Amino acid sequence: MLDGQIQTIRSVVNPDKLGRMGPVADAWAIAREANRARRSADRPGCRRTRQRPAR
């Protein structure tokens, strides 16, 4: 814990018991947003597009 907040949950035996801790963040969504922000900061004005695999 840091400043009264849980920082990491390493394992969950019974997920029903997590409800009393309050709302939790979506770690995958946070990671996606951080990656998007990092990419757009690396290339200002350049928009990346998804490339199709070669056939």
N, CA, C and O atoms as a printed pandas DataFrame, in Angstrom:
     atom_number atom_name residue_name chain_id  residue_number  x_coord  y_coord  z_coord
0              1         N          MET        A               1    0.842   -1.176    0.000
1              2        CA          MET        A               1    0.000    0.000    0.000
2              3         C          MET        A               1    0.887    1.239    0.000
3              4         O          MET        A               1    1.970    1.258    0.584
4              5         N          LEU        A               2    0.392    2.266   -0.671
5              6        CA          LEU        A               2    1.082    3.535   -0.723
6              7         C          LEU        A               2    0.037    4.636   -0.626
7              8         O          LEU        A               2   -0.888    4.696   -1.436
8              9         N          ASP        A               3    0.184    5.487    0.344
9             10        CA          ASP        A               3   -0.778    6.582    0.568
10            11         C          ASP        A               3   -2.208    6.079    0.713
11            12         O          ASP        A               3   -3.150    6.718    0.244
12            13         N          GLY        A               4   -2.366    4.926    1.368
13            14        CA          GLY        A               4   -3.697    4.382    1.617
14            15         C          GLY        A               4   -4.345    3.704    0.427
15            16         O          GLY        A               4   -5.525    3.357    0.485
16            17         N          GLN        A               5   -3.593    3.506   -0.665
17            18        CA          GLN        A               5   -4.146    2.855   -1.846
18            19         C          GLN        A               5   -3.349    1.589   -2.155
19            20         O          GLN        A               5   -2.128    1.550   -2.000
20            21         N          ILE        A               6   -4.058    0.569   -2.591
21            22        CA          ILE        A               6   -3.413   -0.673   -2.995
22            23         C          ILE        A               6   -2.755   -0.442   -4.346
23            24         O          ILE        A               6   -3.395    0.065   -5.267
24            25         N          GLN        A               7   -1.492   -0.805   -4.476
25            26        CA          GLN        A               7   -0.748   -0.590   -5.706
26            27         C          GLN        A               7   -0.729   -1.828   -6.605
27            28         O          GLN        A               7   -0.773   -1.703   -7.829
28            29         N          THR        A               8   -0.667   -3.011   -6.013
29            30        CA          THR        A               8   -0.537   -4.235   -6.803
30            31         C          THR        A               8   -1.302   -5.374   -6.164
31            32         O          THR        A               8   -1.267   -5.554   -4.947
32            33         N          ILE        A               9   -1.995   -6.143   -6.991
33            34        CA          ILE        A               9   -2.611   -7.398   -6.562
34            35         C          ILE        A               9   -1.920   -8.478   -7.361
35            36         O          ILE        A               9   -2.016   -8.500   -8.588
36            37         N          ARG        A              10   -1.228   -9.372   -6.686
37            38        CA          ARG        A              10   -0.435  -10.388   -7.379
38            39         C          ARG        A              10   -1.227  -11.651   -7.691
39            40         O          ARG        A              10   -0.942  -12.315   -8.688
40            41         N          SER        A              11   -2.196  -11.995   -6.884
41            42        CA          SER        A              11   -3.013  -13.171   -7.169
42            43         C          SER        A              11   -4.377  -13.008   -6.513
43            44         O          SER        A              11   -4.536  -12.261   -5.548
44            45         N          VAL        A              12   -5.353  -13.720   -7.056
45            46        CA          VAL        A              12   -6.712  -13.659   -6.536
46            47         C          VAL        A              12   -7.218  -15.085   -6.387
47            48         O          VAL        A              12   -7.316  -15.827   -7.363
48            49         N          VAL        A              13   -7.537  -15.458   -5.150
49            50        CA          VAL        A              13   -8.081  -16.790   -4.900
50            51         C          VAL        A              13   -9.595  -16.747   -5.025
51            52         O          VAL        A              13  -10.198  -17.630   -5.635
52            53         N          ASN        A              14  -10.209  -15.723   -4.448
53            54        CA          ASN        A              14  -11.660  -15.585   -4.484
54            55         C          ASN        A              14  -12.006  -14.165   -4.943
55            56         O          ASN        A              14  -11.999  -13.245   -4.125
56            57         N          PRO        A              15  -12.313  -13.963   -6.241
57            58        CA          PRO        A              15  -12.576  -12.617   -6.743
58            59         C          PRO        A              15  -13.786  -11.941   -6.106
59            60         O          PRO        A              15  -13.887  -10.715   -6.148
60            61         N          ASP        A              16  -14.701  -12.701   -5.518
61            62        CA          ASP        A              16  -15.859  -12.094   -4.866
62            63         C          ASP        A              16  -15.442  -11.222   -3.690
63            64         O          ASP        A              16  -16.163  -10.291   -3.331
64            65         N          LYS        A              17  -14.308  -11.500   -3.093
65            66        CA          LYS        A              17  -13.840  -10.718   -1.956
66            67         C          LYS        A              17  -13.229   -9.382   -2.367
67            68         O          LYS        A              17  -12.966   -8.543   -1.505
68            69         N          LEU        A              18  -12.999   -9.163   -3.651
69            70        CA          LEU        A              18  -12.429   -7.901   -4.108
70            71         C          LEU        A              18  -13.452   -6.767   -4.087
71            72         O          LEU        A              18  -13.067   -5.598   -4.085
72            73         N          GLY        A              19  -14.729   -7.083   -4.071
73            74        CA          GLY        A              19  -15.769   -6.064   -4.095
74            75         C          GLY        A              19  -15.686   -5.073   -2.958
75            76         O          GLY        A              19  -16.034   -3.906   -3.136
76            77         N          ARG        A              20  -15.240   -5.499   -1.807
77            78        CA          ARG        A              20  -15.171   -4.596   -0.651
78            79         C          ARG        A              20  -14.038   -3.588   -0.768
79            80         O          ARG        A              20  -13.984   -2.626   -0.003
80            81         N          MET        A              21  -13.124   -3.799   -1.726
81            82        CA          MET        A              21  -12.009   -2.877   -1.903
82            83         C          MET        A              21  -12.404   -1.663   -2.731
83            84         O          MET        A              21  -11.654   -0.688   -2.783
84            85         N          GLY        A              22  -13.538   -1.700   -3.365
85            86        CA          GLY        A              22  -13.972   -0.575   -4.175
86            87         C          GLY        A              22  -13.625   -0.790   -5.642
87            88         O          GLY        A              22  -13.209   -1.884   -6.025
88            89         N          PRO        A              23  -13.792    0.238   -6.463
89            90        CA          PRO        A              23  -13.538    0.087   -7.895
90            91         C          PRO        A              23  -12.046   -0.140   -8.170
91            92         O          PRO        A              23  -11.178    0.382   -7.471
92            93         N          VAL        A              24  -11.782   -0.932   -9.206
93            94        CA          VAL        A              24  -10.400   -1.189   -9.610
94            95         C          VAL        A              24  -10.200   -0.676  -11.030
95            96         O          VAL        A              24  -11.159   -0.547  -11.791
96            97         N          ALA        A              25   -8.964   -0.386  -11.381
97            98        CA          ALA        A              25   -8.649    0.131  -12.712
98            99         C          ALA        A              25   -8.496   -1.026  -13.693
99           100         O          ALA        A              25   -8.192   -2.153  -13.302
100          101         N          ASP        A              26   -8.709   -0.735  -14.956
101          102        CA          ASP        A              26   -8.478   -1.694  -16.031
102          103         C          ASP        A              26   -7.030   -1.521  -16.483
103          104         O          ASP        A              26   -6.722   -0.614  -17.256
104          105         N          ALA        A              27   -6.151   -2.382  -16.005
105          106        CA          ALA        A              27   -4.719   -2.242  -16.272
106          107         C          ALA        A              27   -4.401   -2.309  -17.762
107          108         O          ALA        A              27   -3.522   -1.587  -18.234
108          109         N          TRP        A              28   -5.095   -3.157  -18.508
109          110        CA          TRP        A              28   -4.837   -3.264  -19.949
110          111         C          TRP        A              28   -5.215   -1.972  -20.661
111          112         O          TRP        A              28   -4.506   -1.535  -21.568
112          113         N          ALA        A              29   -6.314   -1.361  -20.267
113          114        CA          ALA        A              29   -6.730   -0.098  -20.894
114          115         C          ALA        A              29   -5.729    1.011  -20.581
115          116         O          ALA        A              29   -5.417    1.830  -21.446
116          117         N          ILE        A              30   -5.230    1.038  -19.359
117          118        CA          ILE        A              30   -4.226    2.037  -18.985
118          119         C          ILE        A              30   -2.959    1.845  -19.809
119          120         O          ILE        A              30   -2.376    2.819  -20.284
120          121         N          ALA        A              31   -2.527    0.599  -19.981
121          122        CA          ALA        A              31   -1.320    0.317  -20.765
122          123         C          ALA        A              31   -1.515    0.725  -22.226
123          124         O          ALA        A              31   -0.607    1.287  -22.838
124          125         N          ARG        A              32   -2.706    0.442  -22.794
125          126        CA          ARG        A              32   -2.979    0.840  -24.184
126          127         C          ARG        A              32   -2.905    2.347  -24.346
127          128         O          ARG        A              32   -2.288    2.839  -25.291
128          129         N          GLU        A              33   -3.524    3.086  -23.438
129          130        CA          GLU        A              33   -3.510    4.543  -23.524
130          131         C          GLU        A              33   -2.097    5.096  -23.372
131          132         O          GLU        A              33   -1.724    6.043  -24.064
132          133         N          ALA        A              34   -1.312    4.512  -22.473
133          134        CA          ALA        A              34    0.070    4.963  -22.298
134          135         C          ALA        A              34    0.871    4.724  -23.570
135          136         O          ALA        A              34    1.662    5.578  -23.972
136          137         N          ASN        A              35    0.676    3.575  -24.206
137          138        CA          ASN        A              35    1.386    3.276  -25.457
138          139         C          ASN        A              35    0.968    4.234  -26.567
139          140         O          ASN        A              35    1.813    4.701  -27.332
140          141         N          ARG        A              36   -0.311    4.527  -26.660
141          142        CA          ARG        A              36   -0.782    5.477  -27.681
142          143         C          ARG        A              36   -0.173    6.853  -27.461
143          144         O          ARG        A              36    0.280    7.502  -28.404
144          145         N          ALA        A              37   -0.167    7.290  -26.215
145          146        CA          ALA        A              37    0.396    8.603  -25.900
146          147         C          ALA        A              37    1.892    8.633  -26.206
147          148         O          ALA        A              37    2.401    9.628  -26.723
148          149         N          ARG        A              38    2.589    7.558  -25.892
149          150        CA          ARG        A              38    4.029    7.486  -26.153
150          151         C          ARG        A              38    4.308    7.526  -27.646
151          152         O          ARG        A              38    5.228    8.209  -28.095
152          153         N          ARG        A              39    3.503    6.783  -28.424
153          154        CA          ARG        A              39    3.710    6.773  -29.878
154          155         C          ARG        A              39    3.441    8.132  -30.483
155          156         O          ARG        A              39    4.196    8.576  -31.348
156          157         N          SER        A              40    2.390    8.804  -30.058
157          158        CA          SER        A              40    2.081   10.107  -30.649
158          159         C          SER        A              40    3.086   11.160  -30.200
159          160         O          SER        A              40    3.306   12.133  -30.921
160          161         N          ALA        A              41    3.702   10.997  -29.035
161          162        CA          ALA        A              41    4.746   11.924  -28.593
162          163         C          ALA        A              41    6.028   11.694  -29.383
163          164         O          ALA        A              41    6.782   12.636  -29.624
164          165         N          ASP        A              42    6.286   10.444  -29.791
165          166        CA          ASP        A              42    7.484   10.124  -30.569
166          167         C          ASP        A              42    7.406   10.697  -31.976
167          168         O          ASP        A              42    8.424   11.087  -32.548
168          169         N          ARG        A              43    6.216   10.747  -32.527
169          170        CA          ARG        A              43    6.044   11.200  -33.910
170          171         C          ARG        A              43    4.948   12.258  -33.991
171          172         O          ARG        A              43    3.837   11.954  -34.426
172          173         N          PRO        A              44    5.231   13.467  -33.592
173          174        CA          PRO        A              44    4.191   14.505  -33.669
174          175         C          PRO        A              44    3.796   14.782  -35.116
175          176         O          PRO        A              44    4.652   14.924  -35.990
176          177         N          GLY        A              45    2.529   14.854  -35.350
177          178        CA          GLY        A              45    2.019   15.130  -36.683
178          179         C          GLY        A              45    1.971   13.924  -37.598
179          180         O          GLY        A              45    1.466   14.017  -38.717
180          181         N          CYS        A              46    2.475   12.819  -37.151
181          182        CA          CYS        A              46    2.476   11.599  -37.960
182          183         C          CYS        A              46    1.499   10.613  -37.343
183          184         O          CYS        A              46    1.601   10.278  -36.162
184          185         N          ARG        A              47    0.568   10.159  -38.135
185          186        CA          ARG        A              47   -0.424    9.224  -37.631
186          187         C          ARG        A              47   -0.104    7.828  -38.129
187          188         O          ARG        A              47    0.047    7.604  -39.330
188          189         N          ARG        A              48   -0.003    6.899  -37.206
189          190        CA          ARG        A              48    0.284    5.516  -37.579
190          191         C          ARG        A              48   -0.991    4.810  -37.983
191          192         O          ARG        A              48   -2.050    5.024  -37.394
192          193         N          THR        A              49   -0.879    3.972  -38.986
193          194        CA          THR        A              49   -2.020    3.162  -39.388
194          195         C          THR        A              49   -1.659    1.707  -39.225
195          196         O          THR        A              49   -0.485    1.340  -39.265
196          197         N          ARG        A              50   -2.640    0.902  -39.047
197          198        CA          ARG        A              50   -2.415   -0.532  -38.898
198          199         C          ARG        A              50   -2.101   -1.122  -40.268
199          200         O          ARG        A              50   -2.827   -0.895  -41.236
200          201         N          GLN        A              51   -1.025   -1.873  -40.336
201          202        CA          GLN        A              51   -0.633   -2.466  -41.606
202          203         C          GLN        A              51   -1.186   -3.879  -41.719
203          204         O          GLN        A              51   -1.234   -4.621  -40.738
204          205         N          ARG        A              52   -1.602   -4.242  -42.925
205          206        CA          ARG        A              52   -2.121   -5.577  -43.166
206          207         C          ARG        A              52   -0.969   -6.549  -43.388
207          208         O          ARG        A              52    0.049   -6.183  -43.975
208          209         N          PRO        A              53   -1.124   -7.777  -42.923
209          210        CA          PRO        A              53   -0.061   -8.764  -43.164
210          211         C          PRO        A              53    0.032   -9.114  -44.658
211          212         O          PRO        A              53   -0.971   -9.115  -45.372
212          213         N          ALA        A              54    1.248   -9.407  -45.109
213          214        CA          ALA        A              54    1.456   -9.772  -46.518
214          215         C          ALA        A              54    0.829  -11.136  -46.786
215          216         O          ALA        A              54    0.835  -12.017  -45.927
216          217         N          ARG        A              55    0.295  -11.292  -47.977
217          218        CA          ARG        A              55   -0.329  -12.572  -48.346
218          219         C          ARG        A              55    0.528  -13.327  -49.291
219          220         O          ARG        A              55    0.165  -14.426  -49.711
